[in-house]
Amino acid sequence: MDFHVFDTYVKSKDGHTMHFDVITDKKETERAIEYAKEWLKSIGEEDAKVTLEECRFCHSQNVPEEIEIEIMTSGYFISKMEGCPQ
């Protein structure tokens, strides 16, 4: 099954850029933005700006089983790239 990757860049409270991918089973940018906002809220960055400018469809791919399970459970998976809290 193909999953859809949305490349996302947002500014944190302290001004640095966080780069992460939102991976979901739906190729819907609006839904990916909502998932990004949900995750950002969970890490205390609820004021970060996330629009079509910050979150864009990148590509579709297969994912490892543990990520697929997370997507089927939560609707999405966040792949942290740069500047994200561990």
C-alpha positions in Angstrom: 0.0 0.0 0.0 1.3 3.5 -0.9 1.4 6.2 1.8 1.6 9.9 1.0 4.4 12.1 2.3 3.9 15.8 2.9 7.2 17.7 3.3 6.7 20.3 6.1 8.8 23.2 7.3 7.6 25.4 10.2 9.1 28.0 12.5 9.3 27.1 16.2 8.6 29.5 19.1 12.3 30.3 19.3 12.6 31.0 15.6 14.4 27.9 14.3 13.0 25.8 11.5 11.6 22.4 12.1 11.5 20.1 9.1 9.4 17.0 9.3 7.3 14.8 7.0 3.6 14.0 7.7 2.9 10.5 6.3 -0.7 9.4 5.9 -2.9 7.1 3.9 -4.9 10.0 2.4 -3.5 12.2 -0.3 -5.3 15.2 1.1 -3.2 18.3 1.9 -5.8 19.8 4.3 -5.8 16.6 6.3 -2.0 16.5 6.4 -2.0 20.1 7.7 -4.4 19.2 10.5 -2.2 16.2 11.4 0.8 18.6 11.5 -1.0 21.0 13.7 -2.1 18.2 16.0 1.5 17.0 16.4 2.8 20.5 16.9 0.3 21.1 19.7 1.5 17.8 21.3 5.1 19.2 21.5 4.0 22.7 22.7 4.3 24.4 19.3 0.5 25.0 18.9 1.1 28.6 17.5 3.3 27.4 14.6 2.0 28.5 11.2 1.0 25.6 9.0 -0.6 26.3 5.6 -0.2 25.1 2.0 3.1 27.0 2.0 4.6 25.0 4.9 3.1 21.6 4.2 3.2 20.2 0.6 2.7 16.9 -1.0 6.1 15.4 -1.9 5.7 11.8 -3.0 4.1 8.4 -2.3 5.9 5.4 -0.9 5.7 2.1 1.0 6.5 2.3 4.7 7.8 -0.2 7.3 5.2 -2.2 9.1 5.6 -0.3 12.4 4.9 3.0 10.6 1.9 1.5 8.8 0.5 0.3 12.1 0.9 3.9 13.6 -0.9 5.4 10.5 -3.7 2.9 10.7 -4.1 3.6 14.5 -3.6 7.4 14.5 -4.2 8.4 10.9 -0.6 9.7 10.5 3.0 9.3 11.3 5.5 12.2 11.8 9.0 11.5 10.5 11.3 14.1 12.2 14.0 15.4 9.9 15.7 18.6 11.3 15.2 20.9 14.3 12.5 18.7 15.9 12.5 17.7 19.5 13.4 14.1 20.2 
